């Protein structure tokens, strides 16, 4: 199992208790060029990870190598923005689906769902992912309803 999740809150209770534990995630990888530069912040996120789950805090350039070393364990990768998910795929990550689990309101964003607000840059990245053949969904928890983000953006039901 491989999950690529976009969540501007990064690692929090919903990710750990709602996704990682129930789905048997063995490796959680926080990919952020911003966060990986701050050892204290990486260590704070590590404290939120339960025993038995390996944790990595890396930048985009190092992430593909870290992901490839995991030998197909159940992996969840968390990024802060759709742009970072898009950048991971441009670097060679192969996924069929990107899950937007939470992007809070910011000025100039468009509401896709009560937990997803996309900026023009986010929308460009969603279009880029779609053009790469990647399905972009919105889903807060594994048993939550799924939103097709591209269909919602285009008004297709």
C-alpha positions in Angstrom: 0.0 0.0 0.0 1.2 3.5 -0.9 -0.6 6.7 0.0 0.4 10.1 -1.1 -1.5 12.6 1.1 -1.6 16.4 0.8 -2.3 18.0 4.2 -1.2 21.5 5.3 -1.3 20.3 8.9 1.2 17.6 8.1 1.3 15.0 10.9 -1.6 15.2 13.3 -4.2 13.0 15.0 -6.3 12.3 11.9 -3.2 11.1 10.0 -1.9 8.9 12.9 -5.1 7.6 14.5 -7.3 7.8 11.4 -5.0 6.5 8.7 -1.7 5.1 9.9 -2.9 2.8 12.6 -6.1 1.3 11.0 -4.3 0.8 7.7 -1.2 -0.8 9.1 1.1 1.9 7.8 4.8 0.8 8.6 6.6 3.9 7.2 5.5 7.5 7.4 7.5 10.0 5.3 7.1 13.7 5.8 8.3 15.4 2.6 8.9 19.1 2.9 11.8 21.2 1.8 10.8 23.8 4.4 10.3 21.4 7.4 13.3 19.2 6.7 15.7 22.1 7.3 14.5 22.5 10.9 15.7 19.5 13.0 13.6 20.6 16.0 10.4 20.6 14.0 11.2 17.2 12.5 11.8 15.8 16.0 8.5 17.3 17.2 6.7 15.5 14.4 8.5 12.3 15.2 7.2 12.4 18.7 3.6 12.1 17.3 4.5 8.8 15.5 3.6 5.6 17.4 6.1 2.9 18.0 6.4 0.4 15.2 6.1 3.1 12.5 9.4 4.3 10.9 9.5 8.0 10.4 11.5 10.1 7.9 11.6 13.9 7.5 13.2 14.7 4.2 13.2 17.2 1.4 11.8 16.5 -2.1 15.2 15.7 -3.7 16.0 13.1 -1.1 12.5 11.6 -0.8 12.5 9.4 -3.8 15.6 7.5 -2.6 14.1 7.1 0.9 10.8 5.9 -0.6 12.5 3.4 -2.9 14.5 1.9 0.1 11.3 0.9 1.9 10.9 -2.4 0.1 7.1 -2.1 -0.6 6.2 -1.7 3.1 2.9 0.1 3.7 4.0 3.6 3.2 2.3 7.0 3.7 3.9 10.1 2.3 2.7 13.4 3.6 3.3 16.7 1.8 2.1 20.2 2.6 0.8 21.3 -0.8 -0.4 20.0 -4.1 2.6 21.6 -5.7 4.9 19.3 -3.6 2.9 16.3 -4.7 3.2 17.4 -8.3 7.0 17.9 -7.8 7.4 14.4 -6.4 5.8 12.9 -9.5 8.0 15.1 -11.7 11.0 13.7 -9.8 9.9 10.1 -10.7 7.5 9.0 -8.0 4.9 6.7 -9.5 1.4 6.9 -8.0 -2.1 6.5 -9.5 -3.8 8.7 -6.9 -3.1 11.7 -4.7 -5.3 12.3 -1.6 -6.0 15.8 -0.5 -6.8 15.4 3.2 -6.8 19.0 4.2 -5.9 22.4 2.8 -7.2 25.2 5.0 -8.7 28.4 3.9 -6.3 31.1 2.7 -7.1 34.4 1.0 -7.6 33.9 -2.7 -8.5 30.1 -2.5 -11.5 28.3 -3.9 -13.5 25.9 -1.7 -13.7 22.4 -3.1 -15.0 20.9 0.1 -15.1 22.2 3.7 -11.6 20.8 4.2 -10.1 21.7 0.8 -9.4 25.2 -0.4 -7.3 25.5 -3.5 -5.2 28.4 -4.6 -4.6 29.2 -8.3 -1.1 27.5 -7.8 -2.8 24.4 -6.3 -5.3 24.3 -9.2 -2.4 24.4 -11.7 -0.7 21.5 -9.8 -4.0 19.5 -9.8 -4.2 20.0 -13.6 -0.6 18.9 -13.9 -1.3 15.7 -11.9 -4.5 15.1 -14.0 -2.5 15.5 -17.2 0.0 12.9 -15.8 -2.9 10.4 -15.5 -3.1 10.8 -11.7 -6.5 10.8 -10.0 -6.8 13.6 -7.4 -9.2 12.9 -4.7 -10.4 14.5 -1.5 -10.8 12.2 1.5 -10.4 13.0 5.2 -10.4 9.4 6.5 -10.3 6.0 4.9 -14.0 5.5 5.5 -15.0 9.0 4.4 -16.7 9.7 1.1 -14.4 10.4 -1.8 -14.4 13.7 -3.7 -13.1 13.7 -7.3 -11.3 17.1 -7.2 -11.0 17.5 -10.9 -14.7 16.8 -11.5 -15.5 19.3 -8.7 -13.3 21.9 -10.2 -14.8 21.5 -13.6 -18.4 21.2 -12.4 -18.8 17.7 -13.7 -21.0 15.5 -11.5 
